[in-house]
Amino acid sequence: MPFWRNIYGWCLFLSLSTSSLRPSLSGLSLRDVLIQPERRTSIEPDVRSRTMGVADTTGEQPFDRAQELKRFEESKLGVKGLVDSGLTSLPPLFIHPPETRSDLKPARPTPGSIPTIDLSGCDSARRPSVVEEVGRAARELGFFQVVNHGVPAEVLDSTIAAVKAFHEQPMEAKARIYRRDMETGVSFFSNVDLFHSKAASWRDTLQIRLGPKLADVEEIPEVCRNEVLEWNQQVQRLGGLLLGLLSEGLGLSPGKLQELTCLEMRVMVGHYYPYCPQPDLTVGLTSHTDPGVITLLLQDQVGGLQVKHGDEWVDVAPVPGALVVNIGDILQIMSNDEYKSVDHRVLANPSQEPRVSIAVFCNPSNREKEFGPFPELVSSDKPPAFREFTFKEYMRRFFTKELDGKSLINFFRA
Ligand SMILES: O=C(O)CCC(=O)C(=O)O
């Protein structure tokens, strides 16, 4: 899997990269792409059919992929715009290769395989047992859910509702911030890896830089501005708590990960997975690992997130009021392979109800510091599994095309 397919890599890339590394955009407006756009909020079927090649649902007829990508991008419609136009079959752009499609079976029902950890009392008597549970989940699965985390239920609901409201605005409002550069720290796009993946996926994304320098507040769409700012506060508090538990789970002092600035660089992605008419032909999000330290994910009740456990895909079934936490590659490295950063993906959404999820990726902001396995976790029995690197080097490697999926981790193996 090329690194471009790793969505978090892209988030980091967009946050940090220089303009010379960014994919270029044509800058065409909706007016240039659509007929009489001032009277429309969606494209007409005949236009859709011409611009998106919707007549070919098998992916077998030749089509000019580069041209179709360009048209889709320049339309600024996103996947939701296609659905709103009434499309009933997938444009070839979105049809994934057989090797991906053959693996899209729904996960076997395995209730309880992703643990839900109760954080109540984790600052008092229950702390040792919470640390034990968090450490075990991070070692065995790389994923867990948390409840009684201190984020009020109204905040969870209003954050989901605000991101949903952003995506459900009239197309023109979203098109204004449809872009792939992160100069303002706010962008809306469909498929972060649109120009680099084998096939596009069925989702749109609102991306906002939360730290170390918050995006221009005026640029954050008004429809979700207050909720995003509140979410940033909650993530900082809960992120600090989780990093403390994860540090202790490794036998380190609770402040260890935070001292290394691991919570400071934060990027939020608000995904919208609309109804997909042919969910067997595409995915919502391709399989990837998150390269950072940890990811905090708020998902609604629709479902579709799956985690690789051994050779099986396991559903991360929505639990009301819960947040999902997963370990990223850097934390696997720092933990000297104790904690696991695992592949996860999202199936295309077959339900009429759109799926909304909000991930915040937490990363070190200190790019010059050397990272590697914590010396405390290295011994003659357990030699360092990885060499040291700066976050700067890590990012540079990240941008080399040879890297794919887990090979980022493997590149740094000792
Ligand atoms: O939408 C989800 O549930 C997962 C999102 C995710 O894995 C990502 O943004 O990297």
PDBQT file of the ligand as one rigid body, heavy atoms in Angstrom, charges set to zero:
ROOT
HETATM    1  O1  LIG A 501     -14.183   6.535  10.319  1.00  0.00    +0.000 OA
HETATM    2  C1  LIG A 501     -13.651   5.735  11.091  1.00  0.00    +0.000 C 
HETATM    3  O2  LIG A 501     -14.274   5.045  11.875  1.00  0.00    +0.000 OA
HETATM    4  C2  LIG A 501     -12.150   5.515  11.031  1.00  0.00    +0.000 C 
HETATM    5  C3  LIG A 501     -11.367   6.713  10.595  1.00  0.00    +0.000 C 
HETATM    6  C4  LIG A 501      -9.925   6.410  10.420  1.00  0.00    +0.000 C 
HETATM    7  O3  LIG A 501      -9.464   5.301  10.587  1.00  0.00    +0.000 OA
HETATM    8  C5  LIG A 501      -9.006   7.467   9.989  1.00  0.00    +0.000 C 
HETATM    9  O4  LIG A 501      -9.444   8.604   9.743  1.00  0.00    +0.000 OA
HETATM   10  O5  LIG A 501      -7.780   7.167   9.892  1.00  0.00    +0.000 OA
ENDROOT
TORSDOF 0
